[in-house]
Amino acid sequence: MSRAEIHTIAAVGDNPGINITVLADILGITKGAASQMIYKLVEKSMVEKKVSPDSDTEVVLNLTEEGQKNYAGHIEYHNQAIDESLKVLRDMPEASYTVMIEFFSEMEKTIDKNLKET
């Protein structure tokens, strides 16, 4: 699966019953791009489209059983990455941790300054 496909599955999994417009907003893409991605995922039996219970003109999206498996795998992948990152931080010498915090603080100040200028 492509990165875009798995992130689309994650967005649908996080928001069962979502429509194409909201999905596009969440993913930061056009409705046309979201619609094309959903078409691919329907073809791969990852997502199902159904008529909304609230409106005959709206389609809602949900994960299939196969889509749920991929969604769960994606969540597990993120959890493992977070666990590994936290282990690195726990094992880091305090001096290195302090330098890293100082670096990110300075970086944040620079970003804030740039945002004020725009």
Wavefront OBJ file of the C-alpha trace (Angstrom):
o trace
v 0.000 0.000 0.000
v 1.165 3.504 -0.696
v 1.673 6.045 2.032
v -1.265 8.098 0.720
v -3.509 5.025 0.773
v -2.655 4.097 4.358
v -3.156 7.675 5.533
v -6.532 7.726 3.809
v -7.418 4.469 5.563
v -6.314 6.043 8.858
v -8.517 9.096 8.248
v -11.551 6.918 7.464
v -10.782 4.652 10.431
v -10.530 7.660 12.745
v -13.791 9.078 11.362
v -16.264 6.295 10.499
v -19.101 7.509 8.304
v -17.036 10.401 6.941
v -17.905 11.938 3.565
v -15.542 12.852 0.723
v -15.597 16.598 1.492
v -14.561 16.156 5.117
v -11.984 13.519 4.145
v -10.430 15.925 1.630
v -10.249 18.631 4.317
v -8.582 16.278 6.799
v -6.025 15.104 4.243
v -5.455 18.591 2.821
v -6.265 17.525 -0.734
v -8.959 18.338 -3.279
v -12.289 16.520 -3.302
v -11.341 15.088 -6.696
v -8.089 13.646 -5.336
v -9.913 12.234 -2.309
v -12.531 10.692 -4.579
v -9.854 9.056 -6.767
v -8.095 7.656 -3.687
v -11.366 6.235 -2.353
v -12.052 4.658 -5.744
v -8.688 2.843 -5.502
v -9.378 1.722 -1.941
v -12.850 0.471 -2.848
v -11.251 -1.537 -5.688
v -8.796 -3.015 -3.141
v -11.701 -3.866 -0.791
v -10.357 -1.563 1.940
v -13.187 0.999 2.012
v -16.885 0.758 1.359
v -19.141 3.551 0.155
v -22.765 3.696 1.231
v -25.601 6.152 0.904
v -25.788 8.291 4.029
v -28.613 7.482 6.430
v -29.172 11.256 6.676
v -29.272 12.161 2.983
v -29.889 10.273 -0.248
v -27.430 12.553 -2.047
v -24.470 12.000 0.278
v -22.106 9.033 0.369
v -20.392 7.972 3.586
v -17.221 5.948 3.913
v -16.323 3.110 6.251
v -13.539 0.580 6.430
v -14.125 -2.988 5.358
v -12.790 -5.864 7.450
v -9.594 -5.781 5.368
v -9.386 -2.008 5.797
v -9.764 -2.450 9.569
v -6.779 -4.837 9.563
v -4.635 -2.280 7.738
v -5.861 0.483 10.063
v -4.929 -1.577 13.129
v -1.513 -2.321 11.613
v -0.936 1.381 11.005
v -1.853 2.229 14.615
v 0.519 -0.484 15.853
v 3.308 0.862 13.638
v 2.881 4.341 15.150
v 2.762 2.954 18.684
v 6.024 1.074 18.123
v 7.682 4.184 16.677
v 6.582 6.230 19.687
v 7.831 3.560 22.093
v 11.217 3.477 20.356
v 11.471 7.278 20.419
v 10.646 7.396 24.120
v 13.288 4.747 24.807
v 15.893 6.862 23.019
v 14.913 9.868 25.138
v 14.996 7.844 28.381
v 18.446 6.438 27.564
v 19.874 9.777 26.429
v 22.521 11.362 28.666
v 21.130 14.397 30.480
v 23.654 16.733 28.816
v 22.487 15.644 25.357
v 18.865 16.022 26.393
v 19.545 19.565 27.617
v 21.252 20.503 24.339
v 18.334 19.062 22.375
v 15.793 21.076 24.411
v 17.827 24.259 23.885
v 17.997 23.580 20.145
v 14.246 23.049 19.822
v 13.531 26.137 21.941
v 15.662 28.280 19.620
v 14.069 26.687 16.596
v 10.609 27.481 17.976
v 11.592 31.130 18.509
v 12.782 31.352 14.901
v 9.550 29.829 13.594
v 7.457 32.182 15.763
v 9.453 35.176 14.489
v 8.981 34.092 10.873
v 5.258 33.624 11.383
v 4.908 37.139 12.803
v 6.689 38.566 9.751
v 4.312 36.941 7.269
l 1 2 3 4 5 6 7 8 9 10 11 12 13 14 15 16 17 18 19 20 21 22 23 24 25 26 27 28 29 30 31 32 33 34 35 36 37 38 39 40 41 42 43 44 45 46 47 48 49 50 51 52 53 54 55 56 57 58 59 60 61 62 63 64 65 66 67 68 69 70 71 72 73 74 75 76 77 78 79 80 81 82 83 84 85 86 87 88 89 90 91 92 93 94 95 96 97 98 99 100 101 102 103 104 105 106 107 108 109 110 111 112 113 114 115 116 117 118
